[in-house]
């Protein structure tokens, strides 16, 4: 395989498996997080990120799987009680 084809394939693999997190401040003052993971990864990648965000535990509010990504929306009850 030519190098010119190999680089885009490798880059696409990195993009598909990346994880992003968005912090959402709710009107009641609580905080939620939207974690998006690549479609080719399992939900375990999203849950590992959730464990890092909420080391004392979290509540899964929503779980969605689409064509190009998986998403979970969580909150950290212990963090919201401390605020």
C-alpha positions as CSV (number, residue, x, y, z in Angstrom):
1,X,0.0,0.0,0.0
2,X,1.3,3.4,-0.9
3,X,2.2,5.8,1.9
4,X,-0.1,8.4,0.5
5,X,-3.1,6.1,1.3
6,X,-1.8,4.8,4.6
7,X,-1.7,8.2,6.3
8,X,-5.4,9.1,5.8
9,X,-6.4,5.6,6.9
10,X,-4.4,6.0,10.2
11,X,-5.8,9.5,10.8
12,X,-9.4,8.3,10.2
13,X,-8.8,5.6,12.9
14,X,-7.7,8.2,15.4
15,X,-10.7,10.4,14.6
16,X,-13.2,7.5,14.9
17,X,-11.9,6.4,18.3
18,X,-11.5,9.8,20.0
19,X,-13.6,10.8,23.0
20,X,-14.9,14.3,23.7
21,X,-16.6,15.6,26.8
22,X,-18.9,18.6,27.1
23,X,-19.8,20.1,30.6
24,X,-23.4,21.2,30.8
25,X,-24.5,23.6,33.6
26,X,-28.2,23.0,34.3
27,X,-30.6,25.8,35.3
28,X,-31.0,24.3,38.8
29,X,-27.2,24.6,39.3
30,X,-26.4,20.9,38.8
31,X,-23.8,19.8,36.3
32,X,-24.1,17.1,33.6
33,X,-21.6,15.8,31.2
34,X,-22.1,14.7,27.6
35,X,-19.5,12.2,26.6
36,X,-19.2,11.3,22.9
37,X,-17.1,8.4,21.6
38,X,-16.3,7.1,18.2
39,X,-18.8,4.7,16.6
40,X,-16.3,2.0,16.1
41,X,-15.5,1.9,19.9
42,X,-17.5,0.2,22.5
43,X,-19.5,2.0,25.1
44,X,-16.8,0.9,27.6
45,X,-14.6,3.8,26.2
46,X,-17.4,6.3,27.2
47,X,-17.8,4.6,30.6
48,X,-14.1,4.8,31.3
49,X,-14.2,8.5,30.6
50,X,-17.2,8.8,32.9
51,X,-15.3,7.1,35.7
52,X,-12.4,9.6,35.3
53,X,-14.9,12.5,35.4
54,X,-16.8,11.1,38.4
55,X,-14.4,9.0,40.5
56,X,-17.0,8.7,43.3
57,X,-19.7,7.3,40.9
58,X,-22.1,8.7,38.3
59,X,-25.7,8.3,37.1
60,X,-26.3,7.5,33.5
61,X,-29.1,9.9,32.3
62,X,-29.1,8.9,28.6
63,X,-27.3,6.5,26.2
64,X,-27.5,6.9,22.5
65,X,-25.8,5.1,19.6
66,X,-25.7,6.7,16.1
67,X,-24.1,6.2,12.8
68,X,-20.9,8.2,13.6
69,X,-20.7,8.2,17.4
70,X,-22.0,6.9,20.7
71,X,-23.0,9.3,23.5
72,X,-23.8,9.0,27.2
73,X,-25.1,11.9,29.3
74,X,-24.2,11.6,33.0
75,X,-24.1,13.5,36.3
76,X,-21.9,13.1,39.3
77,X,-24.3,13.0,42.3
78,X,-21.5,13.5,44.9
79,X,-20.2,16.6,43.0
80,X,-23.6,18.1,42.7
81,X,-24.3,17.7,46.4
82,X,-21.0,19.4,47.3
83,X,-21.7,22.5,45.3
